[in-house]
Each structure stands twice: as C-alpha cells, then as structure tokens.
Amino acid sequence: MPYVKKGVFGVILQPQRQDHMCWHDEDEYYNDGQAFKIVCRDMNGVMVTVIADNYFGYSKKEIKSQISYSANLFGGCEEEHAGGALAFPRFNLGELYFPQYEDLNSTYTFKRLCQQLINNIEIQTEGYAIDVNFSDILYVPENTLIDMQKMEVSWTSKSQENETKTTRESIQLLPDHTYVYPSGFRVQMKKHPHAPSWRLIGTLGEGTLCHKPSTVSGGGKSEISKSLQDLMISGPVFVRNLEEDLDQIEHIFNFDYSRRFRDNKLQDSRGLLSSDRTLGSVIKLLTPSISEYNDNYNQWLESIPPNILALVYMLKRFYKPEWGKNWRQRFSVDEVNGNPGHELKYENRQLQASYLRIGTRKDGTWRLFKLRQDFVAAGKVQMEDDITASTVVPVDYVKGLDPDYKANCIKLVHNCESRLFQRPDEAINRGIDKQSESDLAGRDNFISNFEPLQPEDAIELVNDVVNFEKFTKPMRQLIQKARDADPGNYFVSSAQPRIVDGKPTLNVRYLQLRPDLLNPKPYYLAETGTRLARSLSSHDPVYFPVDAVLQGRRNNPQDLNTNIRSLAVYNPIHYQELPELFMDLICSLTGKSPSTTGAGSEGAMTKGPFNALSTTADLNTALVTSILCGHDGFSSAAGYIGNIHRIDHDISMLIPEIWCRLPVKDRDPEFLIEKGYFEKLDDFEHNGKTIFASRLGYRMTEQFVHAYFGKIFDRPMIVFDDTMLRPELQDMNAYVDGINNIVEAQQRVAKNYIKDGTINDACPPLYALLQIMAKGQYDGMTINTPEFRQLFTRDYLLQSDWYFERLTNKQARDAELWRMNHAYVSSQLNETLDNETDKKIDLKARIKEAERMIGVVTSDSYIERLKGTLGADWVHKE
C-alpha cells in the first residue's frame, strides 16, 4: 500500500482514501488488523489475490471469480450467484389410484413407453417393465390400478392368442418402489412421517425449474432446494363438535354434483364416496372453478368452512366401499370430564394432522399453521446451490421442450460445484434439518464453526433423554458412538455452534457432497418422467430450462440502537418490472445476515468483492438474459417482514411449492395483476416528502393468498394477515425509512458508477438507469417515461446497435479461439516425428476441422446464428 503522501504518480486517489488503501504510520496494521482480501488485475489479465482470513469460504469465492472472469471474456454464457431446484407437484392419492379418463384415452401408452425407453428397461412377460439401472423402478400400463388395501398393482391386457379377449395381470405392491405410468406420472407407497398409516403418493412427470439468481447473502439460495417436509410437524386433528361437523360432512357426501357444470351437456353422476372417484378427483370436485362450474355451485363451495373441507378429504382418504353409509361410526372422540372431547379418532386410533412453521414470534415460539389434509410436499431435485454457469439459446436450437411454455429463448443452467458450502441455520433446532444432521453424522466432513465436543459432552447429551430423542437417528447414533470413544476424540453436534465471545456463532458451515452425485436416483426419475411426459425417445436429450426466476431478499427490521435501518418493507412475494428490478440488482442491498458483518450494499449482484471485472459486464449480460428469455422479476422475502414478523427462510422454502402448482398462464404478471392477485405500489406523500414506494414494484394480495396458498393451508388468510401483506401497518415510520434507505442506497451506488467512470461500460438501458438512479432523470426522461421503459423491451434489444456489437464481439472471439486452436495443432504437427503416422493423421484431421470452423464463425451467417444468444460484452471501452 502507498504512503498517504506518495500514491500513484504522487497522488492518493479518493477511492483509495475511502477504502483506506494507504498508510499513515509504518507501525499501523492494514484494515486495523482485521481480516481482508485484496485483488489486483491489470489489463493483460494478470491477477494477484491476497487473502488474510481463516474463513475457508474465500477459496470458493476465488473459484467463483475465475469462472465469472472467463465467462465474461468468452461470451455466450454467464456465471451466476444462484440456487435452484426442479420442483414436482405431489399428491396424496389415498389407498387407491386409477388413472383418470383423459389419461386412459391419451396417446400415452405402454407400447409407446417401451419404444421410448427401449435401452433402459427389461420388458416382463406379464406386461410391465423393470428399469435396468434401478430395479425398484417399475413401468406399468396406462390402465394400471394400484390398490393399497389389497397390496396389489393390476392391469388388463389383450390376450396374445386372441386380441378380442383381455387378461388380468397383477404384481405385489411394495414400499419404496416407484411405479411409473406412460405419461411420466409416478406412484409410490409411503409411510406417513409421523403416523403409523401408509398412503399412495403421486408425482407429476413434468416439473418446474425454480431459479434463484443473484441473491444477497442469506437470501435463500440453498433453501429453495430443501424439502418442505423437514419443516412439517404433526399433531392431533381437532373437531369443534363431532356430531355437528359430521352432519355437515354428510350433507356434502349426499350433495347432487351432477348439476355443477357450466356446460349443461356435461354429465357426471359419480358420488363423492364412489370407488370410481379418487381423492384427487374429490379435491378437484370441491375446488371452485370459474371456467368449469356454474356460479351457484361455486358459491356453495365457497360457503364450506375450511375445517369441514379438511375433514371431508380425510374421511375420503380412509373410506372403504364396504362401509356403505355406515362411515360415521368409524370416527369418534374420547369423553373428557363427562363431555365429548375434540381430538378425532379413526377406529379408536388418534388421527394426525400436519402443521407448518411460517415464522417465529419475538419470544422465539413458532407460528404453526395447519396444512390441508391432502397436502404433500413437492418432490425436489437440486440443480444449483451457489455457483452456476448458464447460457441462453433460441428455442429452435433444441427440441422436446415443455409445450406449455411459449418463449423465444431459454436459459440452461449447470451447477459448477461437487461440494456445496452449506450454512445449516435450522440445525440448531434438533430434528428439523434432517439432511444436515445426516451429513454431519457421516464421515470425511469439512466442518467450520461447530463446537468441538468430547466424550464427556456426549454423555451429557445422551443423558438429557428428552432433548436427545429430538435428534434424527443418524445424529443420535453419532453421539452414542462418541460417548463410548476414548478421551481425546472429538465430534460435533448439529445443534451446538462454536461459542464466540460468549455466545453461539450464527455462521456455522460445512461442505456437503452434492446430493445428486451421492444419490443419482431422484435425478434419474425426474429425467425419465419428463422424457415420458414430453414423448421423447431414449436418444433425445432432456433439457430443463429455467421456468421461473424467484430471487430472494434478506430483510432486517429497524434497529435504532445499532443505527441499522429497515429493509423489511416487502411482503412475502413481490414482482418488479425490469427497470426497478435492475435498480435492486445494481445495489444488491442486504440486511444483516449470519455471514456478513453488517447491512448494506454487497455490490452488483453480490459480485462486488469477488469480481475481476467491472460489474457492468455482469449487469449487461444479465439484462440481455432477462429480455431475451422474458423472465419475470418475482422475489421472495427472507429474514423479516416488517419489524414484527420474523420469517427466516420459511417462505424461501414455501415459494417453490406454490410455483410448481401454478398453471403456466397463471405465472404471467399481466394475468396476476389483471385478476387483482398483485397490486401496484405507488409513490405517496409522508410528512411533506415524496416516498418512492413504486421502487418496490407490485406485491401479492389477499386474492393471491386465497387462490394459491389455499392449495397448501386449511386457512391461508390467517397465515398471511394484513400486517404481513402490508408491512406499513406494523410501523409506518419504519416502513417509510426502509423505502428511503433503499432509494438513498441506490442513488449512492449509482453515483459511484458515474464517479469512477464504469458507467461508460454500461449498455444504453443501464446507462440511462444509472443516471436516473443518481439524478432522478436522464436526457429529459424519468423512471416512468415510456421512451425510457421501451429500452428494456425485446423489440428494442434486437434492433439495437449495442446488442449487434455483442454479437460481433462473440464472433471475433470465437474466430480468435479457432485461430489459436489451428496454430497450436499446426505447431504440434510440425514437432511430430515422421514415424508417428497415427498421430499425424489425427492432427491433420484436427487442422481440417479448425479450418472448417474458422470459415463457419467468420461468415455472415454466423451472426444470424448468434441472434437470440448472449453474445459477448465489450468488458471495457477505452
């Protein structure tokens, strides 16, 4: 570092002074003796990094920096700070499943399945198939009946001797086996996690890739791929008055459903308890539908109390045809103090309901809400965790995509890591984070910030029987093994962070072997189910493009004692159009999280401290991605909603459950806004000043909660009450200061882009946006001027000179790469001995291919080929 009076060319620059990158006294410590990281890079690409810290996560950030650097230089791709998961809707099918009429009469047949999976299955004489890679995956005909009461999987098939006759075939129903239908729909028999009962669980063949990009520290990248099942707990099912509740249920059972259709020509006389009607069919039957059902029927459905509806689903779940009309006697309550109790029993066995935590109260107690009786957590396959490489291509580059998605371009992502840098925040609560407890109980772990414990600690943990039993089995076994170990051995408990300055640290970490590498079966099932659903052959690749972009925010409440201003001004889900969204991405403002020392800006898309280039390169590419793919800017909250509601990552884990169940058309912001599911936030006056609330975009409303969270909770409106949907109701002054905090930070960051000249490397839309962020207007335009907002549209992008420049940059770099390849292979050929005939033949073929590719990438048609891709950023303009 230079002496304060002898900087570069004898001058200490203002940024150097601000960042204390100079010294006054020879004896002073750099950065006051605290941890630091310094990165230097010259225009030739030479990089030098100095890390003075024991935080091993920095090594990962260095890898991230190199990937980001190479992606920006190469073009056509980007490195993203992102998490993501394939989420598949799952359903409780009860004890009996038979495909619906439309499935039986579709093109999905077992004959076609055998053609699609010809290389991966062994067809059995009975008329089903076994997967050659996983013997517990079975493929069954389209008319297969799965009956848990009989423990049988059966179907009918045409006789080989006489096609006019049919034969009935069956195999035994086995737990932990997966039965896959020709449509990709798969069924498993699963035990209830907290009750002695079993049920059939169905999973759709097509999932939703939820992508959480550029989130701030603690924004929920890892949580998006964690199963909601870990947060679910069970407890008794309560009734208000059993006889009165059963009377209402009996009325619902006996209701005439034949007159429900809006189209009078449609007929369906099946009763609710009919064996021809599955639990899924009952759910559909009792769910309002404006398009299918008439107004009177919809109004009647709306009048059914949620608790009664939940009991209807439960009774249908247990109902057996031999009961006939005598179903009431199967359900009872105990007598308590001479009066009927409230805990429902089925054949004298206490029934269990599932509850989900959505936040905690100030005293640390959980806010628990009852889930719908038929709710089953989505099946998830982790696709990303932190470091992602992604690319964008036109849809005509690939085939076999989900036909429900109408997009001109798609984004494809790839996880760059084999081990994931996890911060198991929930592990402090024993038995909740089952994955982390299992991982930490295993071998060959790399662990940070957990308290090193010895055998005497294990003895104490085991003796505390009540709390010890809360751990999952793997962690209990580890502690019991540690109890019997020799003195001097160490272990860690998932619930005991390292003590720092007299209190448990909030920054526990460990390296997790990537789940899909450790257990490839879930991904294999996801790929196979999708292949069948899209009618792809065994030779066709299965692409999983990003279906939904769901960014995360780390929000903190106002803390006047530490001068930390509020960021908790967002409700659970917001939508922002591109100008407002990129204001947030440029600033990347975060509340205090366990891995940061304070609140503030983390640099554009959180790459500030780990970027070898100006962040304009990442921002330019991210904008091109958003415009080309038409991805909508939805975001979910983590941390706090307002000053009162602490939610941590509960909503981060919940959002994929909603999005994978949303029909594709319902995810369109225009649809959501038109239906009143999202409301626009407008600027308003407060104490004589304008508050720029429009920066927050749109937020979900009661209508959205009722329509979509009602698929998960019995009473969704009490989960997200008015104070969560409208944080300003908690504390208007804190809400106002939070918005001002965001606007002021955005202005401050934008001014730095102008001050250091990096604004000149921003593409025209972002250049104008930075000027408006800093000064409120640019060239006569404000944030709301139509001409300015037009800069963020697809039509403008494709016609712009700056996008064409990105394409020519990519063409030039591809040409240079192939020329380098040609030169290198030619040099190798010149050094090859005459008697190395095979090597010479191979090198000559490579030279010929390089010459061909040089011709391809330098042609005019190559530019046309690149349209709809990211191109390459100019990185820096002199």
N, C-alpha and C positions, 0 to 999 in steps of 0.2 A: 504494500500500500504506500502511496506517496505521502511525503511530509506535507502538512497543510499549506505551506508556503511554496512548495515545489511540485506542483502537479504536472499533468501532461502539458508540455511546452510552457512550463512555469505557471500554469493556471489550474486551480481546482474548480471543476465544473460543479454547478449547482446540484445535479443528481448525486454526485459523489459526496457532497456535503450532507445532503438529506439522508443518504444511506450510510453515513459515517465511514466511507471508503477512503479515509485518510487519517493521519495520526498527528497528535499534538506533542506527545511526550514519548520518548523512547521506551519507557517502562510500562506504558499502558497496554492492557490486553485488547486484542481485537474483539469487537462486539461485546465489550465489558466482560470477557471471559465466558460468555455463553456460547452454546452450540451455534455453528454457522455452516453455510455451504456457499462456495464461490465457483462460478462457472465463467470461463472466458473462451471466446471463439473469434478467430479472425475471418476475413472474407475468403480465405482459401479453404476454410472448413476445418482448420486445426482447432481442437478443443482441449482445454485443460480444466479439470474439476478438482477442487479441494473440499473435502468433507471433514469437518471437525465435530463429530457427534457419534454417540454409540447407538443411535436409532437405526436398526438394520433395514428399516423400510426404505432408506435412502438408496440402497443398492438397487432396489426395484425401480425407483424413480429414475435412476441413471439409464436403465434399460429402456424405460418408457421414453426418455429424452432421445435416445438414439433411434428408436422406431419412428417417433414423430419427425425427427430431422430427416431421415431417409424417405419417409412418406411424402413430405413436402417437396423434397428435391426431385424424387422420381415422378410424382404426379399420379393422377388416376386413382388415388386412394388417400385415406387419412387415418391417423391414429386418434383414438377417442378414449377419454376417461369415462368408461361406461360399464354398466352391468346389464344383464338381460336374461330372459328365460322364455322358453316355449311353454305356454300355459294351455292345458287341455281341459275343457269343461268335463266334470264327472258328475254322475247322478246316482242316487240311491234307488235301485230297481226293486227293492223288497226281496221276496223269496222266489219270485217267478219272473222270467223275462222271455217274451216272444216278440220278434220284430214287428214294427207297425206295418200297416197295409201298404204304404208307399214304398217301404223298403223291399217288401216281397215282390213288388211289381216293377222294380227298377232294373237297370242294366247291371247292377252289382250281383254277379252270380258266382257260385263256387267254381264253375268251369272256367270263368274268366280269371278268378283268383289263381287257379293252378297255372294258367298261362303267364300271369304277371310275376309269380314267384317261383317259376319253374326250377331255378337253380338253387333255391333256398329251402325247399320243402320235400318231404317224403310222403307221397300220397298213400293212404291206407285203404285196404280193400273195403272197409266199412263205409268209406265215403267222406273221410275227413283227412287232414294232413298234419304232420308234425314238422316243426321248424328244425333244420339241420344244425343250426347254431345254438339254439336253446330248446332243449327237449320239453320244457314246461310251457312252451308257446304252441297252442293248437289252433288250427284253422278249420272252421266249421261251415257247413252250407248256410245259405241265406234264410232257410226256414227252420233254423235250429231253435228248439225250446230248451231253456235252462231252468230246471226245477230243483230248488234247494230242499224242498220237502222230501222229494224222492232221491235227492243226491244224484241227479241224472241229467245228462246232456243228450238230447234226442232230436232226430230229424227224419224226414221221409225222403226217399229217393226212388227213382224209376228202376224197376227190375231190369237186370241185364238181359234176361231171357225174353221178357215181354214188356215193352215200354208203356203199354196201356195200364200196367199194374204198378203199384208202388209198394215199397217195403219200408218198414220202420227200423231204423238203426239207433243204437244208443251206446254211450260210454259213461263211465263214472265221473261225476263232478268232484273235482279235487281242489283243495285250498292251495293258494299260491301258484295256481296255474292260470294262464291267460288264454281266453277263448276269443279268437279274432274272427269277425264276420267279413264277408266280401267287401262291405262298404268301408272297412277300416275300423268300425266300431268294435271295441273290445270289452269283455266282461270278466270280472274276477270275483271269487267268493272271498270276502274279507271279514275278519272278526272286528266287532266294534272295539275301538281302542280302550274304552273304559267300562264296558259291559260284557256279560257272557254271551251275548247274542251275535249271530252272523247275518250278513246281508250280501246281496249281489251289487257290485259297483260297476257302472258302465262308464266308458270313456270315449269321447268322440275321436274320430280318426284325424280330423284337421284341427290344429291348434292355432294360437296367436303368439307371434314373437314380439314380446314386450321389451322394448329397448330403452334403457335409462342412460342417456348420454350426458357428458359434461356436467355431472352433478358435483356440487361442492362437497367438501369433507363432511362425512356424516349424513349425506343426502339419501342413502338407502340403496346404493348400487348392489351390494351383496344381498340385501333383504328381499329384493324383488324376486329372487330365485328360490327363496326359502319357502318351505311348505307351511301353509297356514295351520296345518294340523297340529304343529308343535305348540301353537298358542291356544288351542281349543282345550277346554276342560269340561268335565261332565258333572251333572248333579241331578237331583230328583225332578220329575215332571209334576208340576203343581196344577191343581184344578181349584176353581173358586167354590163351586158347589157341584158335586159329581152328577147328581140326578138332573139338575137343570142343564148342565153342559151336555150331558148325553142326549137330553131331549132336543137340543139344538142340532146336535150331530145327526140324530135320527131323521130330522126334517131334511137335512142336506142329503142324506143317503136316499131318502124316498122322493126327492125332488124329480120332476119330469124334465129331463135335459134335452128332450127331442126338439123343443121349440126355441132353442138358444141361437140358432144360426141367423145371420143377417140375410143370407140367401135361403129362401123358403124351400128351394129344390133340394137342399142338402138334408140327408136323413142319418140319424144315429140314435138308436134307441137303447144302447148299452147302458146298464145301470152302473152306478159308481162302484159297487162292490162286485160287479161281474168279473168272472175269471178272464174274460176277454179284454179287460181293461187293466193295464199295468199302472204302477204307482206314477210313472212319468206321464201317462195318459190322464190320470186324475189331476195331477198338478196343472197340466195344460187346460183341462176342463174347468178348473176353478181359478184360472188366471184371466183377468179381463183382457179382451182383445177388441179394439175398435173395428178392425177390418173383418173379423170372423163373426163376432157375436152382436146381437141386437142391443139396443140401448137398455131395454128393461132388464135383460139378463145381466148386462154389465153392472147396472145399478144394484141388482140383487147381490152380485159377487162382492161389490164394494161394501155392502152392509154387513158382511160376515166378519165378526171380530177376529183379529189375528190369532188369538189364543185358541179359538174354536177351530180355525183353519188348520193350525198346527196339530191339534188332536185328531182331526179328520185324516190327515196324512199319516199320523202314527197308527190309527186304527186300520187304515187300508194296508199299511205295512205289515200288520200282524194277521189280517183277516184270512181265514181259510174257508173254502166253499162249503165244507160240511157243516159249518156253523149255521148256515141259513140266516134266519132273522134273529137267532139267539146269540148275537155278538155281545150284548150288554153285560151278560153275566160273567164274561171273561175279565172284566175290568172292575176294579174296586179300590177303596181307600180303607185304611185302618180306622177304628174308632178310638178317639183320643179324648179322655176325660168325659166320656159319655156322648160325645158329638162326632160326626163324621170328620175325618182328617182331610188333608189336602194333597198328600203325596200319592200319585196314581200308581196302581199296581196292575200288572198283566199276569193273570193266572197265579196270583199271590207272589209275584216277583216284582220288586220295585223297578220301575222304568227309569231310564236315564235320558236326560236332555243335554245338549251340547251348548256351551257358552263360549263367547269370545271376548277377550280383553281389547278394549279400544281406549287406551289412555289410562292414566292414574290420577288420583286426586292429590291435593297438596300434602296430605299426611302419608302418601305412599300407597294407599289402598287402591286396588284395581277397580276400574269401571267395567263391569261384566254385562254382556247382553246376550239374550237367548237367540240361538240360531234357529232357522227353520228346521223342522224335524227331518226334512228330506235333503238338507244341505250336506254336500260332501266337498271337501276342499279340492281345488283343481290339481290335476297332475302336472308337475313342473319338471322340465329338463333344463338345467343350467346351460346357457350358451355363452355368457360373458360374466366377468366379475370386476375387472378394473382396466386392463389394457386390451383394447380391441383394435384390430385393423379392419377397415371397412372399405368397400368400393361401391360405386353407383354405375349401373349399366341400363340401357334402354330395355324394355320388356321383350323386344324382338331378338335380343341376344340369347334368350333362354326360352325353354318351353316347359309345359307341365306345371304352371303356377296355379294357385287357387283362383278359380274363375270369378269368385265373389269380389275380388279386389280389382278395381279399374284404375290402373296407374300407368303413366307413360314411362317411368323409370323406377327401378327398385334398388334398395340398398341391401347388400350382402355383408355379413359381419363374420369375423373369426376371432376366437379367443387366443391371445398370444401367450398365455401362461399355462404351465403344467402344475404349478402350485399356487394357491390363492392366499393372499395376505389378509387373513380374516381378523376382525375385531368382534369377538362374541359378546356384545353388550348384554344380551339376555341370559348369559350363562350364570350370572350372579344369582339368578332365581333357579334353584335346583329343580331339575327335571323338565324345564321349559325348552331349552335349546338342546334337543336330543342329538342333533348332528354334531355339535361341538363337544358334548360330553363323550360321544362315541369316538370322535377324532382324538381328543386329549387323553383318552384311556388307552389308545393304541401305542405302537412302537414307532421309533425313528421320527419323533416330533421335533420341530424347531419352535420353541415357546418363548415369549417375551412378556415380562411384567405380570407373571403369576407368582405368588408367594412360594418359595421353595420350602416344602414340608418334609418332615422326617417321621420315622415310625411312631414316635410318641404322639405326633399330631394325628396320625391315622387312628390310633387307639381312641383318642378323644372324639374323633369324628364318628367312629363306629358306635361308641357308647352312647352318643346322642341319638338314640334309636329313632325318635320321631322325625328329626330332620334328615337323618341318614337315609331313611326309606324314601325320601323325596327324590333322591338321585335316580337316574336311569340305571339299568342293570350293568352296563359296561363300566360306569364310574364307580358303582358300589364294589364291583369286583376288583378294580384297580386299588381302591382304598383298603380293602380287606387284604390284598396281596402285600401292600405297603406296610400294613400293621404287623405282618409276620416277617418282615425283612430285617436284615442285620442293621445295627446302628451305623450311621454314616451314609445310608442310602437316602435318596431324595425322590419326591414325586410332587405333582401339583394337583390341586382340586380345582375343578372348573368354576367353583363358586367363591374362590379365595384369591382375589387380585393381590399383587405385591403392595405392601404398605409403604407409602411415600409421604414423608413429612407428617407421619402420624395418622394417615387415613388411606383407604384403598384407592389405588390409581384407577382412573376411568379409561386408560388406554391399554388394555390387555390385547395381546396379539398372538397369533400362531399361524404357521404355514400349513395349509390344508391341501392334500393331494386332490387334484381336480376330480370331482365326483364322477364325471363321465368317463374318465380314464380308469378310475378304480372299479366302477361298475358300469360297463357299456350297455347293459340290457335296456335301461329306460330309453336311451337314445335310439337304440335299435328298434324298439317297439314304436317309438314316435315316428321314425323314418318309414317303417313298414306300414303303419296305419295310414300315414299321409300318402304313401305310394298307392295304396289301395283306394283311398278316398279320391285321389286325382286321376285314377285309371292309368297309372304309369307302368311300363314294363320293368323287368328286372335290370335292363340295361340303361334305363333312363335315370339321370341324376335327380335327386330330390333336393330342391332348393327351398331354403327357409328365409325369404326376405323379411325385412323389418315390417311388421304390420301396424305397430303402434309405438309412438315415441312418447314416453312418460317420464319426464325429467323430475328431479327431486330437489327440494329446498330444505335447508337446515335453518329453522326459525327459532329465535330465542326471545323470551319476554324482556321487557324493560327492567333493567337493574340499576336503579339510581345510585346505589352505594358504590358500584364499580364503574359508573359512567358508561355502561353498555346500553345502547339504545335498542329499541324493539325492532324486530324483523317479523314478528308474529302477526302480520296483517292479512295473511292469506287464509282462506278456508280450506277444507281438505283437498279440493280439486279446482285448479284454475286453467283457463285457456287464454293464450295470448297470440295475437297475430304477429307476423314476423318482425316488424319494427320494435314492438315492445319486448318481444322475446329476446331479440339480439341486444337490446339495452341491458337485459339481465345477464346474458352470456358474456358481454364485454366486461361487465363489472364483476360478475360471479361473487356477489356479496353473501357472506355466510354468518350465521350466528355461531357462538362458541360451541365447539364440539370436542369430544374427548381427545382428538388428535391434534388440535390446534391450541395455541396459547391465548387466543382472543378472537373477537368478532372483527369482520372487515372484509375487504376485497382480497380474493385469492388469485387475482389475475384472470385474464380472459379464459373462460372455460377451464379454470383451475390449473392452467399450464404455466402460469407466471413464473414460479420458482424453478421449473423444470423444463424450460424451453430453450433450445439452442438457436431459435429464430425469433424474429418479431412475431407477436401473436396475431398480426394481421394475416399471416399465411394461413393459420388455422381458421380464423374467422371467415376469410374469403371462401375457403373450401367448404366450411360448414354451411354458409349461406347458399352456395351453389347446390349442395346436397338437399337442403330443405326445400328449395324452389323446384328442383328437378323432380324430386320424389313426392312433393305435395304433402310432406309430413306436417301434421298439425301440432302446435305447441302446447300440449297438455302437461301439467305438472302437479305433483302431489306434495303434501306437507310432511315434514319430519320435525321432531323436537316439540314445538308448541304451536297451538292455535290461540292467539290472544294471550293475555297474561295469565289466564286461569287454566286452560286445558293443556296438560302435558300429554303428548301422544307418542313420543319417541318414534319408533319405526312401525307402529301398529298399522298405520294407514299405508305405508310403503308396501307392506305385505298383503294388504287387502285389495289394493287397486287392480292387480292382475286378475283377481277373481271376478271383478266387475267387467274388465275389458274383454276377457276371453269369452264372456257370456253375452256381450253386446253384439247384436247383428251388425254387420259391416256398415250398413247405411246409417245406423244409429250413432256411429262414431263420428259422423260428419258434423263439424261445428255449426254449419248453417242449419242443419236439422235440429241440433240441440238448442240453438238459440231461438229458432222459429217456434219450437214447441214449449219454450219457457223453461227448459231444463238448465240453461245457463243464462245469467243476467250480466249485462254490461255495467262496469263501474265507471261512473262519470266523475270528472273533477267537481269539487264543491268548495264553498267558502266556509272558513272556520276562523273566528276571531279576526275577521277582516282580511284574511290571506287566502289565496287560492291553494288548495290541496290537490296535487296531481294524482288522484286515485285512478285515473284512466291507465296509468302505467301498469296496474295490476291486471288489466285485461278484463276477462269475464270469469265468473265463479258459479259453481253449481248451486242449484236452488232446491227448495223442498220438493218440487216436482221430480227432479232427478233422483233424489233420495227415495222417494216413494216408488218410482217406476223401476229403479235398478237395484238399489240396496235392499228392496223388498224381496229380491231373489235370494238373499242371504239371511236377513234377520226377520224375526217374527214382527217386531215393531221398530222399523228403521227410523221413524221420526224421533224416537227418544235417544237414538244413538247419536244423531247429529241434530241437536236442538238449535234454536235461533242464535244462541251465543257462539256456536261453532260455525254456523253458516254466515253469520255477520259479526266478526270479531269486534267491530266498533261498539257493539252493545256491551262488551265487557268493560271497556275503558276508552272513551272517545279520545282523550288527550294522548294516551299511549298509542292509539291507532294512528292519530294524526302525526305524531312524532315518528312513528315507524315508517310511514309513507315519505315524510320529509327526509328521513335517514337514507332511504333508498334513492330518492331523487338527487340529494346532495352528493351521495357517493358516486352515482352515475355521472354527474357533472364533473366531479373531481377527477375521476378516471379518464373521462373524455378529454379534459384539458391537458392531461399528461401526454396523451397521444399527439395533441397539437404541439405541445411544448418540445417533445423530443423528436418530432418530425416523422414518427411512424405512421401518422395519419395519411401520409402521402403514398404509403404502400397498400392502403385500403382500397377495395374496389369501389366504384362510384356510389352504390347504395349505402355502403357502410361509411364512406367518407362523409356523405350528407348526414347520415345518422349521428356520427360522432360530433359533427358541427352543431346539430340540433341539441344533442345531449349537453354540450358545453355551453352553448349560447342561446338556446331556445328557438333559433331559426337559422336557415341557411338559404341564401340566394332568394329570399322572399318566401321561402316555404317553412311551414311548421310541421310538427308530427302528424297533424290531421289533414294537411293539404293533399288533395287527390293525386296531384302530379308527383309528390314525394312517395306516396304509398304505391304508386304504379311501378316504382323502381324495384319493388320486391315481388313482381309477378313473373310468371313463366314466359309470357309473350315478350316482355321487355328483355329478360335474360337472353333468350335465344337470338334476339335481334341485335344485341349489344356488341360493340367493338371489344369491350373488355373480356367478355366470355369467349369471343373468337380468338383473342390473344392467348387465353388459357389453352385453347385447343392447339394453336400453333406452337406454344411453349412445349406442350406434351409431344407434339410431332417432332420438334427439334431434339428433344431429349431422347426420344426413342431412336431417332436416327443416329444420334451420337453414341448411344449404347450399342447399337448393332455394328457401327463402325469400329468401336473398341473391341467388340467380340471378334470381328473379322481380322483386325490387326493382331490380336492375341493368338488366335488359332493359326494365322499365317506364320507368326514367329515360331510357334510350336512345330509347324510343318517343316520350316527351314532347319530346325535343330534335330529333326528325326532322321535316324540312320536309314540308308537305302534298304537294308535287310529287314526293317520293321514294316513289312508290307501291309499287314492288317491295320496298324496304327495310321499309316499314311492314307489308306482308303477311308478310314473313319474321319480323319482330319479334313480331307478333301471334300467329303460329304458335308461336314460342318461349314466349311468355307462356302460351299454352294448354297447352303441354307441361309447363311448370313447375307450373301449377296442377294438372295431372293427377298429376304426380309428388309434389306436396305431399300430395294425397289418398292416394296409394299408401303413402308412407313414414309417414304419421301413423295409418294404420289398424291395427287389432288383428291383422289377418292378416300384417302386415309382420313382427311379432315372430316369428310362426311360421316365416316365410320365412327369418329370420336364424338359426334354430336349426341348429347344426352349423357355424356360421361363427365367426370370432374375436371378433365384437363389438368393443367399444372400451373401453380401460382408463380408469379414473377419473383417472389421471395423478397427482392429489394430493388427499388428503382433508383438509379443514380440521379 
